[in-house]
Amino acid sequence: MNYIDNIIFALCLIIGIGLFAKSLKEIYRNIKLGKPIERTDRKSERWKVMAKVALGQSKMGKRPVAAVLHLFVYVGFVIINIEIIEIFVDGIFGTHRFLSTILGDKVYGIFTATLEILAILVVFAVIVFFIRRNIVHIKRLNMKELFGWPRRDANWILLIEFALMMAFFKMNSADYILQLRQNSHEIIGNFPISKMLFVPIFNAFDFSNNFLIFTERAAWWFHILGVLFFMNYLYYSKHLHILLAFPNTWYSDLDPKGKFNNLDSVTREIQLMMNPNADPYAAQPENATIEKFGAADIFDLNRVQLLNAYSCTECGRCTENCPANITGKKLSPRKIMMSVRDRIEEVGKNITKNKTFADDGKKLLGDYITKEELFACTTCNACVEACPVLISPLSIILEMRRFLVMEESSAPQEWNMMMTNIENNAAPWQYNQADRLNWAKES
């Protein structure tokens, strides 16, 4: 027997999976650059959230058209790739349609027919998505932060998915015709879409058996190599959310939206001020570190926030619902998440090159995200509510604003006046504390 094909397939599999594992390891390392955060409480609730949001796509329903199309791609992608199991076995052991021997002819026929129906739905959805993005020019899919690579990435993904589905149909069509010519009474599998749309095209040209064998094998190889390529392409693409949406929703914040977290360092300072027996000049331990308020770079953000950045789908729902963006302000929550991810990647490449992070003279604040963007936020939570995978751009904005205000005393004049009034008058307004209740007196 000739085992060359099987050996080549096994090598492709090892290389593809190995490179994918390397990418996942780098992503994990990069996420761990953030501060540790405790998000393992209320486990049963977290599993429910993940099942509902990541698996059940519950937050997609607010836009029915996009939701249905995304469901076609999502379900199709998941179920069609069950066939990858069969391709792995066939490729390694040289079998043909291995699952038919396990499932039986009838069940296998239902299985392959289901795959074909899902595949054509994926093709339909991909075409509509391409038209919406490139011809109709949906506004949220054509904002300036998507110019360049993000737009090309989105289109490349659509083209890859389309090509994989076409290869799937070519493989099934050629295989069906070959089976029909060899034994018209026992066909392995059921291919309703191929028989309706693609087999007539093959028959019209009356291709030879050798050409059909070549076509079936070429499509088979293209499909599996395409899947391996797509798997490794995810590292560079927004479609990494296919994998990371699940842990991202599991580790999401279960507290009420907009709840402001207290800093332990600030709490300690207040307790020190209010304790008459405390010594404010007491010596600090030798290993004590000066805690930074807020975030100036990715190292100051927590690990879930970095996971958020990697999980961003770049769908633009957050920006589309942002009142600051709607009124022409520079803020775009999507751009905030994309900037965080870009900075993570830059730092990750730095570490890969130097074995440890070598100061590059850059920071997330200033080099990637501006003060103007941060202070434009109204903290309304519209971006958090709109995100289909429970990302919180607001949490990052708040941490970076906290750094500006508490570390650099850099805040708009109106804010400084308000905070001075609160400090002096215990109210945001500039009047004496004794007059605070004048508003309640009868006129």
NUPA-824109 format. One record per residue (C-alpha): residue in three letters; x, y, z. Coordinates in Angstrom, 2 decimals, decimal comma, padded with zeros to 5 digits. Example, Ala and Ser with C-alpha at 12.3 -4.5 7.8 and 13.67 -1.06 7.14 Angstrom:
BEGIN
+------+---------+---------+---------+
! filo !    east !   north !      up !
+------+---------+---------+---------+
!  ALA !  012,30 ! -004,50 !  007,80 !
!  SER !  013,67 ! -001,06 !  007,14 !
+------+---------+---------+---------+
end
This chain:
BEGIN
+------+---------+---------+---------+
! filo !    east !   north !      up !
+------+---------+---------+---------+
!  MET !  000,00 !  000,00 !  000,00 !
!  ASN !  001,06 !  003,61 ! -000,66 !
!  TYR !  001,20 !  005,48 !  002,64 !
!  ILE !  002,72 !  008,71 !  001,30 !
!  ASP ! -000,62 !  010,58 !  001,38 !
!  ASN ! -001,25 !  009,44 !  004,95 !
!  ILE !  002,23 !  010,53 !  006,06 !
!  ILE !  001,87 !  013,94 !  004,38 !
!  PHE ! -001,54 !  014,37 !  005,98 !
!  ALA ! -000,20 !  013,48 !  009,44 !
!  LEU !  002,68 !  015,94 !  009,03 !
!  CYS !  000,27 !  018,72 !  007,98 !
!  LEU ! -001,88 !  017,93 !  010,99 !
!  ILE !  001,06 !  017,99 !  013,41 !
!  ILE !  002,41 !  021,27 !  011,99 !
!  GLY ! -001,01 !  022,94 !  011,90 !
!  ILE ! -002,01 !  021,94 !  015,42 !
!  GLY !  001,50 !  022,69 !  016,73 !
!  LEU !  001,48 !  026,23 !  015,36 !
!  PHE ! -002,03 !  026,75 !  016,73 !
!  ALA ! -000,94 !  025,56 !  020,18 !
!  LYS !  002,02 !  027,98 !  020,01 !
!  SER ! -000,35 !  030,86 !  019,23 !
!  LEU ! -002,65 !  029,96 !  022,12 !
!  LYS !  000,36 !  029,81 !  024,44 !
!  GLU !  001,40 !  033,33 !  023,39 !
!  ILE ! -002,13 !  034,66 !  023,91 !
!  TYR ! -002,22 !  033,08 !  027,39 !
!  ARG !  001,17 !  034,61 !  028,21 !
!  ASN !  000,02 !  038,03 !  027,01 !
!  ILE ! -003,20 !  037,92 !  029,02 !
!  LYS ! -001,18 !  037,08 !  032,14 !
!  LEU !  000,67 !  040,40 !  031,72 !
!  GLY ! -002,37 !  041,96 !  033,39 !
!  LYS ! -003,07 !  042,09 !  037,10 !
!  PRO ! -004,68 !  039,03 !  038,71 !
!  ILE ! -008,38 !  039,39 !  039,47 !
!  GLU ! -010,74 !  037,14 !  041,38 !
!  ARG ! -013,54 !  036,06 !  039,04 !
!  THR ! -014,19 !  032,46 !  040,05 !
!  ASP ! -017,05 !  033,08 !  042,46 !
!  ARG ! -020,70 !  032,18 !  041,76 !
!  LYS ! -019,63 !  029,35 !  039,46 !
!  SER ! -023,11 !  028,05 !  038,65 !
!  GLU ! -024,20 !  031,53 !  037,58 !
!  ARG ! -021,10 !  031,88 !  035,42 !
!  TRP ! -021,79 !  028,59 !  033,62 !
!  LYS ! -025,34 !  029,75 !  032,94 !
!  VAL ! -024,13 !  033,09 !  031,56 !
!  MET ! -021,63 !  031,35 !  029,28 !
!  ALA ! -024,24 !  028,88 !  028,02 !
!  LYS ! -026,77 !  031,63 !  027,43 !
!  VAL ! -024,54 !  034,30 !  025,87 !
!  ALA ! -021,62 !  032,48 !  024,21 !
!  LEU ! -023,33 !  029,25 !  023,23 !
!  GLY ! -026,92 !  030,44 !  022,97 !
!  GLN ! -026,13 !  033,79 !  021,27 !
!  SER ! -028,79 !  035,43 !  023,44 !
!  LYS ! -027,56 !  039,00 !  022,97 !
!  MET ! -027,65 !  038,78 !  019,18 !
!  GLY ! -031,45 !  038,81 !  019,05 !
!  LYS ! -031,77 !  042,60 !  019,26 !
!  ARG ! -030,87 !  042,74 !  015,55 !
!  PRO ! -032,96 !  039,91 !  014,04 !
!  VAL ! -031,48 !  039,98 !  010,52 !
!  ALA ! -027,87 !  039,97 !  011,66 !
!  ALA ! -028,75 !  037,45 !  014,38 !
!  VAL ! -030,23 !  034,92 !  011,95 !
!  LEU ! -027,35 !  035,29 !  009,49 !
!  HIS ! -024,81 !  034,94 !  012,28 !
!  LEU ! -026,66 !  031,88 !  013,55 !
!  PHE ! -026,35 !  030,28 !  010,09 !
!  VAL ! -022,59 !  030,82 !  010,12 !
!  TYR ! -022,18 !  029,89 !  013,78 !
!  VAL ! -024,20 !  026,67 !  013,75 !
!  GLY ! -022,92 !  025,76 !  010,29 !
!  PHE ! -019,34 !  026,32 !  011,32 !
!  VAL ! -019,68 !  024,21 !  014,47 !
!  ILE ! -021,61 !  021,29 !  012,99 !
!  ILE ! -019,89 !  021,16 !  009,61 !
!  ASN ! -016,57 !  020,86 !  011,39 !
!  ILE ! -017,79 !  017,67 !  013,01 !
!  GLU ! -016,89 !  016,34 !  009,59 !
!  ILE ! -013,29 !  017,22 !  010,44 !
!  ILE ! -013,29 !  014,13 !  012,68 !
!  GLU ! -014,08 !  012,01 !  009,64 !
!  ILE ! -011,44 !  013,79 !  007,55 !
!  PHE ! -008,82 !  013,21 !  010,27 !
!  VAL ! -009,56 !  009,48 !  010,38 !
!  ASP ! -009,76 !  009,14 !  006,59 !
!  GLY ! -006,54 !  011,11 !  006,15 !
!  ILE ! -004,53 !  009,16 !  008,72 !
!  PHE ! -005,79 !  005,64 !  007,94 !
!  GLY ! -006,68 !  006,01 !  004,27 !
!  THR ! -010,38 !  005,15 !  004,74 !
!  HIS ! -013,28 !  006,71 !  002,83 !
!  ARG ! -016,21 !  008,27 !  004,71 !
!  PHE ! -015,29 !  006,51 !  007,93 !
!  LEU ! -018,36 !  007,73 !  009,86 !
!  SER ! -020,68 !  005,79 !  007,55 !
!  THR ! -019,35 !  002,54 !  009,07 !
!  ILE ! -020,10 !  003,87 !  012,57 !
!  LEU ! -023,45 !  005,58 !  012,00 !
!  GLY ! -024,92 !  003,25 !  009,40 !
!  ASP ! -026,16 !  004,23 !  005,94 !
!  LYS ! -029,47 !  005,79 !  007,04 !
!  VAL ! -028,12 !  007,94 !  009,88 !
!  TYR ! -025,05 !  008,87 !  007,82 !
!  GLY ! -027,34 !  009,96 !  005,01 !
!  ILE ! -029,23 !  012,26 !  007,40 !
!  PHE ! -025,90 !  013,54 !  008,75 !
!  THR ! -024,45 !  014,42 !  005,34 !
!  ALA ! -027,73 !  015,99 !  004,18 !
!  THR ! -027,78 !  018,17 !  007,30 !
!  LEU ! -024,21 !  019,24 !  006,61 !
!  GLU ! -025,11 !  020,25 !  003,06 !
!  ILE ! -028,13 !  022,29 !  004,14 !
!  LEU ! -026,07 !  024,07 !  006,77 !
!  ALA ! -023,27 !  024,65 !  004,27 !
!  ILE ! -025,58 !  026,40 !  001,79 !
!  LEU ! -026,98 !  028,54 !  004,61 !
!  VAL ! -023,40 !  029,51 !  005,50 !
!  VAL ! -022,78 !  030,46 !  001,86 !
!  PHE ! -025,94 !  032,58 !  001,82 !
!  ALA ! -025,03 !  034,34 !  005,09 !
!  VAL ! -021,45 !  034,99 !  003,98 !
!  ILE ! -022,63 !  036,57 !  000,72 !
!  VAL ! -025,11 !  038,80 !  002,56 !
!  PHE ! -022,44 !  039,83 !  005,09 !
!  PHE ! -020,05 !  040,68 !  002,25 !
!  ILE ! -022,71 !  042,81 !  000,53 !
!  ARG ! -023,64 !  044,59 !  003,78 !
!  ARG ! -020,00 !  045,41 !  004,47 !
!  ASN ! -018,77 !  046,32 !  000,98 !
!  ILE ! -021,77 !  047,39 ! -001,12 !
!  VAL ! -024,48 !  048,60 !  001,26 !
!  HIS ! -021,77 !  050,06 !  003,53 !
!  ILE ! -023,46 !  049,62 !  006,91 !
!  LYS ! -022,15 !  052,59 !  008,90 !
!  ARG ! -020,87 !  050,71 !  011,95 !
!  LEU ! -018,91 !  048,38 !  009,64 !
!  ASN ! -017,19 !  051,21 !  007,81 !
!  MET ! -015,94 !  053,56 !  010,53 !
!  LYS ! -012,40 !  054,89 !  010,40 !
!  GLU ! -010,96 !  052,49 !  013,00 !
!  LEU ! -011,73 !  049,66 !  010,56 !
!  PHE ! -009,74 !  051,15 !  007,68 !
!  GLY ! -006,78 !  049,04 !  006,58 !
!  TRP ! -006,15 !  045,62 !  008,11 !
!  PRO ! -009,43 !  045,27 !  010,10 !
!  ARG ! -011,49 !  045,69 !  006,92 !
!  ARG ! -009,26 !  043,36 !  004,93 !
!  ASP ! -009,38 !  040,82 !  007,75 !
!  ALA ! -013,18 !  040,82 !  007,79 !
!  ASN ! -013,34 !  040,30 !  004,03 !
!  TRP ! -010,64 !  037,63 !  004,06 !
!  ILE ! -012,61 !  035,65 !  006,64 !
!  LEU ! -015,74 !  035,81 !  004,49 !
!  LEU ! -013,80 !  034,70 !  001,40 !
!  ILE ! -012,14 !  031,83 !  003,30 !
!  GLU ! -015,49 !  030,60 !  004,61 !
!  PHE ! -017,00 !  030,83 !  001,12 !
!  ALA ! -014,06 !  028,94 ! -000,43 !
!  LEU ! -014,24 !  026,19 !  002,21 !
!  MET ! -017,94 !  025,66 !  001,56 !
!  MET ! -017,39 !  025,55 ! -002,20 !
!  ALA ! -014,66 !  022,94 ! -001,72 !
!  PHE ! -017,08 !  020,96 !  000,44 !
!  PHE ! -019,71 !  020,94 ! -002,33 !
!  LYS ! -017,15 !  020,09 ! -005,05 !
!  MET ! -015,89 !  017,17 ! -002,98 !
!  ASN ! -019,40 !  015,82 ! -002,41 !
!  SER ! -020,49 !  016,33 ! -006,04 !
!  ALA ! -017,47 !  014,54 ! -007,51 !
!  ASP ! -017,78 !  011,73 ! -004,96 !
!  TYR ! -021,50 !  011,31 ! -005,64 !
!  ILE ! -020,99 !  011,03 ! -009,41 !
!  LEU ! -018,16 !  008,54 ! -008,96 !
!  GLN ! -020,28 !  006,41 ! -006,65 !
!  LEU ! -023,18 !  006,60 ! -009,09 !
!  ARG ! -021,01 !  005,43 ! -011,98 !
!  GLN ! -019,48 !  002,57 ! -009,99 !
!  ASN ! -022,63 !  001,31 ! -008,23 !
!  SER ! -025,93 !  003,06 ! -008,75 !
!  HIS ! -027,69 !  001,08 ! -006,00 !
!  GLU ! -025,52 !  001,85 ! -002,97 !
!  ILE ! -024,65 !  005,50 ! -002,48 !
!  ILE ! -022,80 !  006,38 !  000,75 !
!  GLY ! -024,24 !  009,66 !  002,02 !
!  ASN ! -027,03 !  011,96 !  000,92 !
!  PHE ! -026,16 !  015,20 ! -000,87 !
!  PRO ! -029,35 !  017,17 ! -001,66 !
!  ILE ! -027,70 !  020,55 ! -002,36 !
!  SER ! -024,88 !  019,08 ! -004,43 !
!  LYS ! -027,33 !  017,02 ! -006,49 !
!  MET ! -029,53 !  020,06 ! -007,08 !
!  LEU ! -026,96 !  022,77 ! -007,78 !
!  PHE ! -023,53 !  021,33 ! -008,50 !
!  VAL ! -023,84 !  017,80 ! -009,91 !
!  PRO ! -025,75 !  019,07 ! -013,00 !
!  ILE ! -022,80 !  021,37 ! -013,77 !
!  PHE ! -020,36 !  018,43 ! -013,53 !
!  ASN ! -022,60 !  016,25 ! -015,69 !
!  ALA ! -022,96 !  018,97 ! -018,31 !
!  PHE ! -019,22 !  018,71 ! -019,04 !
!  ASP ! -019,22 !  014,88 ! -018,83 !
!  PHE ! -015,93 !  014,79 ! -016,95 !
!  SER ! -013,90 !  011,57 ! -016,95 !
!  ASN ! -013,55 !  009,43 ! -013,84 !
!  ASN ! -009,89 !  010,38 ! -013,50 !
!  PHE ! -010,77 !  014,08 ! -013,53 !
!  LEU ! -013,52 !  013,52 ! -010,96 !
!  ILE ! -011,11 !  011,59 ! -008,70 !
!  PHE ! -008,62 !  014,45 ! -009,00 !
!  THR ! -011,37 !  017,00 ! -008,24 !
!  GLU ! -012,64 !  015,08 ! -005,21 !
!  ARG ! -009,11 !  014,64 ! -003,80 !
!  ALA ! -008,13 !  018,25 ! -004,52 !
!  ALA ! -011,28 !  019,56 ! -002,83 !
!  TRP ! -010,73 !  017,19 !  000,10 !
!  TRP ! -007,14 !  018,42 !  000,59 !
!  PHE ! -008,17 !  022,04 !  000,11 !
!  HIS ! -010,86 !  021,66 !  002,76 !
!  ILE ! -008,59 !  020,21 !  005,45 !
!  LEU ! -005,61 !  022,46 !  004,66 !
!  GLY ! -008,00 !  025,41 !  004,58 !
!  VAL ! -009,31 !  024,49 !  008,03 !
!  LEU ! -005,75 !  024,25 !  009,40 !
!  PHE ! -004,88 !  027,59 !  007,80 !
!  PHE ! -008,04 !  029,20 !  009,18 !
!  MET ! -007,27 !  027,81 !  012,64 !
!  ASN ! -003,85 !  029,49 !  012,64 !
!  TYR ! -005,12 !  032,65 !  010,99 !
!  LEU ! -007,41 !  033,22 !  013,97 !
!  TYR ! -004,47 !  034,51 !  016,01 !
!  TYR ! -004,19 !  037,53 !  013,70 !
!  SER ! -007,92 !  038,03 !  013,26 !
!  LYS ! -010,89 !  039,46 !  015,11 !
!  HIS ! -012,43 !  036,00 !  014,69 !
!  LEU ! -010,42 !  034,84 !  017,68 !
!  HIS ! -013,71 !  035,45 !  019,48 !
!  ILE ! -014,87 !  032,09 !  018,08 !
!  LEU ! -012,77 !  030,55 !  020,85 !
!  LEU ! -012,39 !  033,29 !  023,44 !
!  ALA ! -016,07 !  034,27 !  023,69 !
!  PHE ! -016,58 !  031,28 !  025,98 !
!  PRO ! -013,99 !  032,11 !  028,68 !
!  ASN ! -014,73 !  035,80 !  028,21 !
!  THR ! -018,40 !  035,37 !  029,14 !
!  TRP ! -017,52 !  032,97 !  031,97 !
!  TYR ! -015,19 !  035,53 !  033,56 !
!  SER ! -017,55 !  038,46 !  032,92 !
!  ASP ! -018,46 !  040,88 !  035,70 !
!  LEU ! -021,62 !  039,70 !  037,44 !
!  ASP ! -021,98 !  042,84 !  039,56 !
!  PRO ! -024,41 !  045,59 !  038,51 !
!  LYS ! -023,22 !  047,48 !  035,45 !
!  GLY ! -021,17 !  050,56 !  036,22 !
!  LYS ! -020,35 !  049,57 !  039,79 !
!  PHE ! -017,15 !  051,38 !  040,62 !
!  ASN ! -014,51 !  049,22 !  042,27 !
!  ASN ! -012,77 !  050,46 !  045,40 !
!  LEU ! -009,00 !  050,54 !  045,48 !
!  ASP ! -007,47 !  048,78 !  048,49 !
!  SER ! -004,75 !  051,43 !  048,61 !
!  VAL ! -007,32 !  054,23 !  048,89 !
!  THR ! -009,27 !  052,30 !  051,53 !
!  ARG ! -006,10 !  051,86 !  053,58 !
!  GLU ! -005,34 !  055,59 !  053,34 !
!  ILE ! -008,84 !  056,50 !  054,55 !
!  GLN ! -008,66 !  053,99 !  057,40 !
!  LEU ! -005,28 !  055,47 !  058,34 !
!  MET ! -006,74 !  058,99 !  058,37 !
!  MET ! -009,68 !  057,95 !  060,53 !
!  ASN ! -007,68 !  055,93 !  063,05 !
!  PRO ! -006,48 !  058,27 !  065,80 !
!  ASN ! -003,95 !  055,69 !  066,99 !
!  ALA ! -002,35 !  055,14 !  063,60 !
!  ASP !  001,14 !  056,44 !  062,92 !
!  PRO !  001,15 !  058,08 !  059,47 !
!  TYR !  004,96 !  058,19 !  059,56 !
!  ALA !  005,43 !  054,53 !  060,33 !
!  ALA !  008,16 !  052,93 !  058,25 !
!  GLN !  006,99 !  050,87 !  055,33 !
!  PRO !  008,26 !  047,31 !  054,79 !
!  GLU !  011,36 !  047,08 !  052,61 !
!  ASN !  009,52 !  045,11 !  049,92 !
!  ALA !  006,52 !  047,45 !  049,88 !
!  THR !  005,66 !  048,85 !  046,47 !
!  ILE !  004,03 !  052,13 !  045,70 !
!  GLU !  000,66 !  051,24 !  044,23 !
!  LYS ! -000,40 !  053,04 !  041,10 !
!  PHE ! -003,89 !  054,47 !  040,85 !
!  GLY ! -005,63 !  053,50 !  037,65 !
!  ALA ! -004,04 !  052,34 !  034,40 !
!  ALA ! -001,53 !  053,93 !  032,05 !
!  ASP ! -000,51 !  050,77 !  030,21 !
!  ILE ! -001,69 !  047,20 !  029,77 !
!  PHE !  000,31 !  046,03 !  032,81 !
!  ASP ! -002,03 !  048,14 !  034,97 !
!  LEU ! -005,19 !  046,52 !  033,59 !
!  ASN ! -006,48 !  043,21 !  034,93 !
!  ARG ! -006,37 !  039,93 !  033,05 !
!  VAL ! -010,07 !  039,87 !  032,26 !
!  GLN ! -009,76 !  043,29 !  030,61 !
!  LEU ! -006,94 !  041,95 !  028,42 !
!  LEU ! -009,07 !  038,90 !  027,64 !
!  ASN ! -011,85 !  041,34 !  026,69 !
!  ALA ! -009,53 !  042,96 !  024,15 !
!  TYR ! -008,68 !  039,63 !  022,53 !
!  SER ! -012,37 !  038,64 !  022,49 !
!  CYS ! -013,62 !  041,78 !  020,72 !
!  THR ! -015,56 !  040,94 !  017,56 !
!  GLU ! -015,18 !  044,48 !  016,14 !
!  CYS ! -018,91 !  044,39 !  015,36 !
!  GLY ! -019,27 !  048,05 !  016,34 !
!  ARG ! -022,48 !  047,69 !  018,35 !
!  CYS ! -020,78 !  049,43 !  021,29 !
!  THR ! -019,74 !  052,43 !  019,19 !
!  GLU ! -023,07 !  052,60 !  017,40 !
!  ASN ! -024,86 !  052,92 !  020,75 !
!  CYS ! -022,34 !  055,28 !  022,36 !
!  PRO ! -024,00 !  058,71 !  022,90 !
!  ALA ! -020,61 !  060,42 !  022,88 !
!  ASN ! -019,79 !  058,94 !  019,47 !
!  ILE ! -023,27 !  059,68 !  018,14 !
!  THR ! -022,85 !  063,37 !  019,00 !
!  GLY ! -019,52 !  063,57 !  017,16 !
!  LYS ! -017,07 !  063,04 !  020,03 !
!  LYS ! -013,83 !  061,24 !  019,33 !
!  LEU ! -014,67 !  058,31 !  021,60 !
!  SER ! -015,31 !  054,92 !  020,01 !
!  PRO ! -015,54 !  052,01 !  022,52 !
!  ARG ! -014,64 !  049,58 !  019,72 !
!  LYS ! -011,50 !  051,57 !  018,99 !
!  ILE ! -010,62 !  051,47 !  022,71 !
!  MET ! -010,70 !  047,66 !  022,65 !
!  MET ! -008,78 !  047,48 !  019,36 !
!  SER ! -006,12 !  049,82 !  020,76 !
!  VAL ! -005,71 !  047,72 !  023,89 !
!  ARG ! -005,28 !  044,59 !  021,76 !
!  ASP ! -002,76 !  046,34 !  019,49 !
!  ARG ! -000,73 !  047,39 !  022,53 !
!  ILE ! -000,87 !  043,86 !  023,98 !
!  GLU !  000,42 !  042,46 !  020,72 !
!  GLU !  003,22 !  045,04 !  020,55 !
!  VAL !  004,30 !  044,20 !  024,10 !
!  GLY !  004,03 !  040,46 !  023,33 !
!  LYS !  006,34 !  040,79 !  020,31 !
!  ASN !  008,74 !  042,79 !  022,45 !
!  ILE !  008,85 !  039,98 !  025,03 !
!  THR !  009,24 !  037,30 !  022,35 !
!  LYS !  012,19 !  039,19 !  020,89 !
!  ASN !  013,92 !  040,18 !  024,14 !
!  LYS !  012,81 !  037,29 !  026,40 !
!  THR !  011,52 !  039,96 !  028,79 !
!  PHE !  009,83 !  043,30 !  028,25 !
!  ALA !  012,30 !  045,99 !  027,19 !
!  ASP !  010,95 !  049,49 !  027,75 !
!  ASP !  009,92 !  050,82 !  024,36 !
!  GLY !  009,06 !  054,31 !  025,53 !
!  LYS !  005,38 !  053,80 !  024,74 !
!  LYS !  002,23 !  053,47 !  026,81 !
!  LEU ! -001,37 !  052,66 !  026,13 !
!  LEU ! -002,31 !  056,11 !  027,41 !
!  GLY ! -001,17 !  058,76 !  024,98 !
!  ASP !  000,33 !  056,55 !  022,28 !
!  TYR ! -002,82 !  054,52 !  021,63 !
!  ILE ! -005,68 !  056,16 !  023,53 !
!  THR ! -005,97 !  059,91 !  024,04 !
!  LYS ! -007,30 !  061,95 !  026,95 !
!  GLU ! -009,95 !  063,37 !  024,65 !
!  GLU ! -011,39 !  059,91 !  024,06 !
!  LEU ! -011,41 !  059,04 !  027,76 !
!  PHE ! -013,03 !  062,24 !  028,99 !
!  ALA ! -015,72 !  062,07 !  026,30 !
!  CYS ! -017,22 !  058,98 !  027,99 !
!  THR ! -020,48 !  059,61 !  029,86 !
!  THR ! -020,23 !  056,27 !  031,76 !
!  CYS ! -023,77 !  055,43 !  030,62 !
!  ASN ! -022,97 !  051,71 !  030,07 !
!  ALA ! -024,50 !  051,69 !  026,58 !
!  CYS ! -021,37 !  050,01 !  025,20 !
!  VAL ! -021,43 !  047,31 !  027,89 !
!  GLU ! -025,12 !  046,62 !  027,33 !
!  ALA ! -024,68 !  046,41 !  023,55 !
!  CYS ! -021,75 !  043,98 !  023,46 !
!  PRO ! -022,81 !  040,47 !  022,34 !
!  VAL ! -019,98 !  038,80 !  024,29 !
!  LEU ! -020,10 !  040,86 !  027,54 !
!  ILE ! -016,98 !  042,98 !  026,95 !
!  SER ! -016,69 !  046,09 !  029,10 !
!  PRO ! -014,87 !  048,98 !  027,37 !
!  LEU ! -016,16 !  051,17 !  030,21 !
!  SER ! -014,04 !  049,38 !  032,82 !
!  ILE ! -010,88 !  050,20 !  030,85 !
!  ILE ! -011,95 !  053,80 !  030,29 !
!  LEU ! -012,60 !  054,26 !  034,01 !
!  GLU ! -009,22 !  052,83 !  035,00 !
!  MET ! -007,39 !  055,09 !  032,56 !
!  ARG ! -009,37 !  058,14 !  033,69 !
!  ARG ! -008,60 !  057,22 !  037,27 !
!  PHE ! -004,89 !  057,34 !  036,41 !
!  LEU ! -005,24 !  060,75 !  034,78 !
!  VAL ! -007,13 !  062,24 !  037,72 !
!  MET ! -005,37 !  060,58 !  040,67 !
!  GLU ! -001,83 !  060,22 !  039,34 !
!  GLU ! -001,46 !  063,19 !  037,01 !
!  SER ! -004,14 !  065,53 !  038,39 !
!  SER ! -005,19 !  065,87 !  034,78 !
!  ALA ! -008,92 !  066,46 !  034,52 !
!  PRO ! -011,18 !  068,98 !  032,80 !
!  GLN ! -011,54 !  072,23 !  034,72 !
!  GLU ! -015,19 !  071,54 !  035,45 !
!  TRP ! -014,25 !  068,25 !  037,11 !
!  ASN ! -011,57 !  069,88 !  039,24 !
!  MET ! -014,04 !  072,53 !  040,42 !
!  MET ! -016,59 !  069,86 !  041,29 !
!  MET ! -014,06 !  067,78 !  043,24 !
!  THR ! -012,81 !  070,88 !  045,09 !
!  ASN ! -016,38 !  071,74 !  046,04 !
!  ILE ! -017,01 !  068,21 !  047,29 !
!  GLU ! -013,83 !  068,37 !  049,36 !
!  ASN ! -014,62 !  071,78 !  050,85 !
!  ASN ! -018,42 !  071,89 !  050,88 !
!  ALA ! -019,40 !  068,20 !  050,84 !
!  ALA ! -021,42 !  068,94 !  047,70 !
!  PRO ! -020,63 !  069,51 !  044,02 !
!  TRP ! -021,91 !  073,09 !  044,20 !
!  GLN ! -019,99 !  076,13 !  045,37 !
!  TYR ! -021,84 !  077,24 !  048,48 !
!  ASN ! -021,48 !  076,94 !  052,22 !
!  GLN ! -022,34 !  073,64 !  053,89 !
!  ALA ! -024,82 !  075,45 !  056,12 !
!  ASP ! -026,86 !  076,30 !  053,05 !
!  ARG ! -027,10 !  072,76 !  051,69 !
!  LEU ! -030,75 !  072,29 !  052,68 !
!  ASN ! -032,03 !  075,67 !  051,54 !
!  TRP ! -033,57 !  074,03 !  048,52 !
!  ALA ! -036,04 !  072,21 !  050,81 !
!  LYS ! -037,35 !  075,36 !  052,45 !
!  GLU ! -040,66 !  076,78 !  051,35 !
!  SER ! -040,29 !  079,80 !  049,10 !
+------+---------+---------+---------+
end
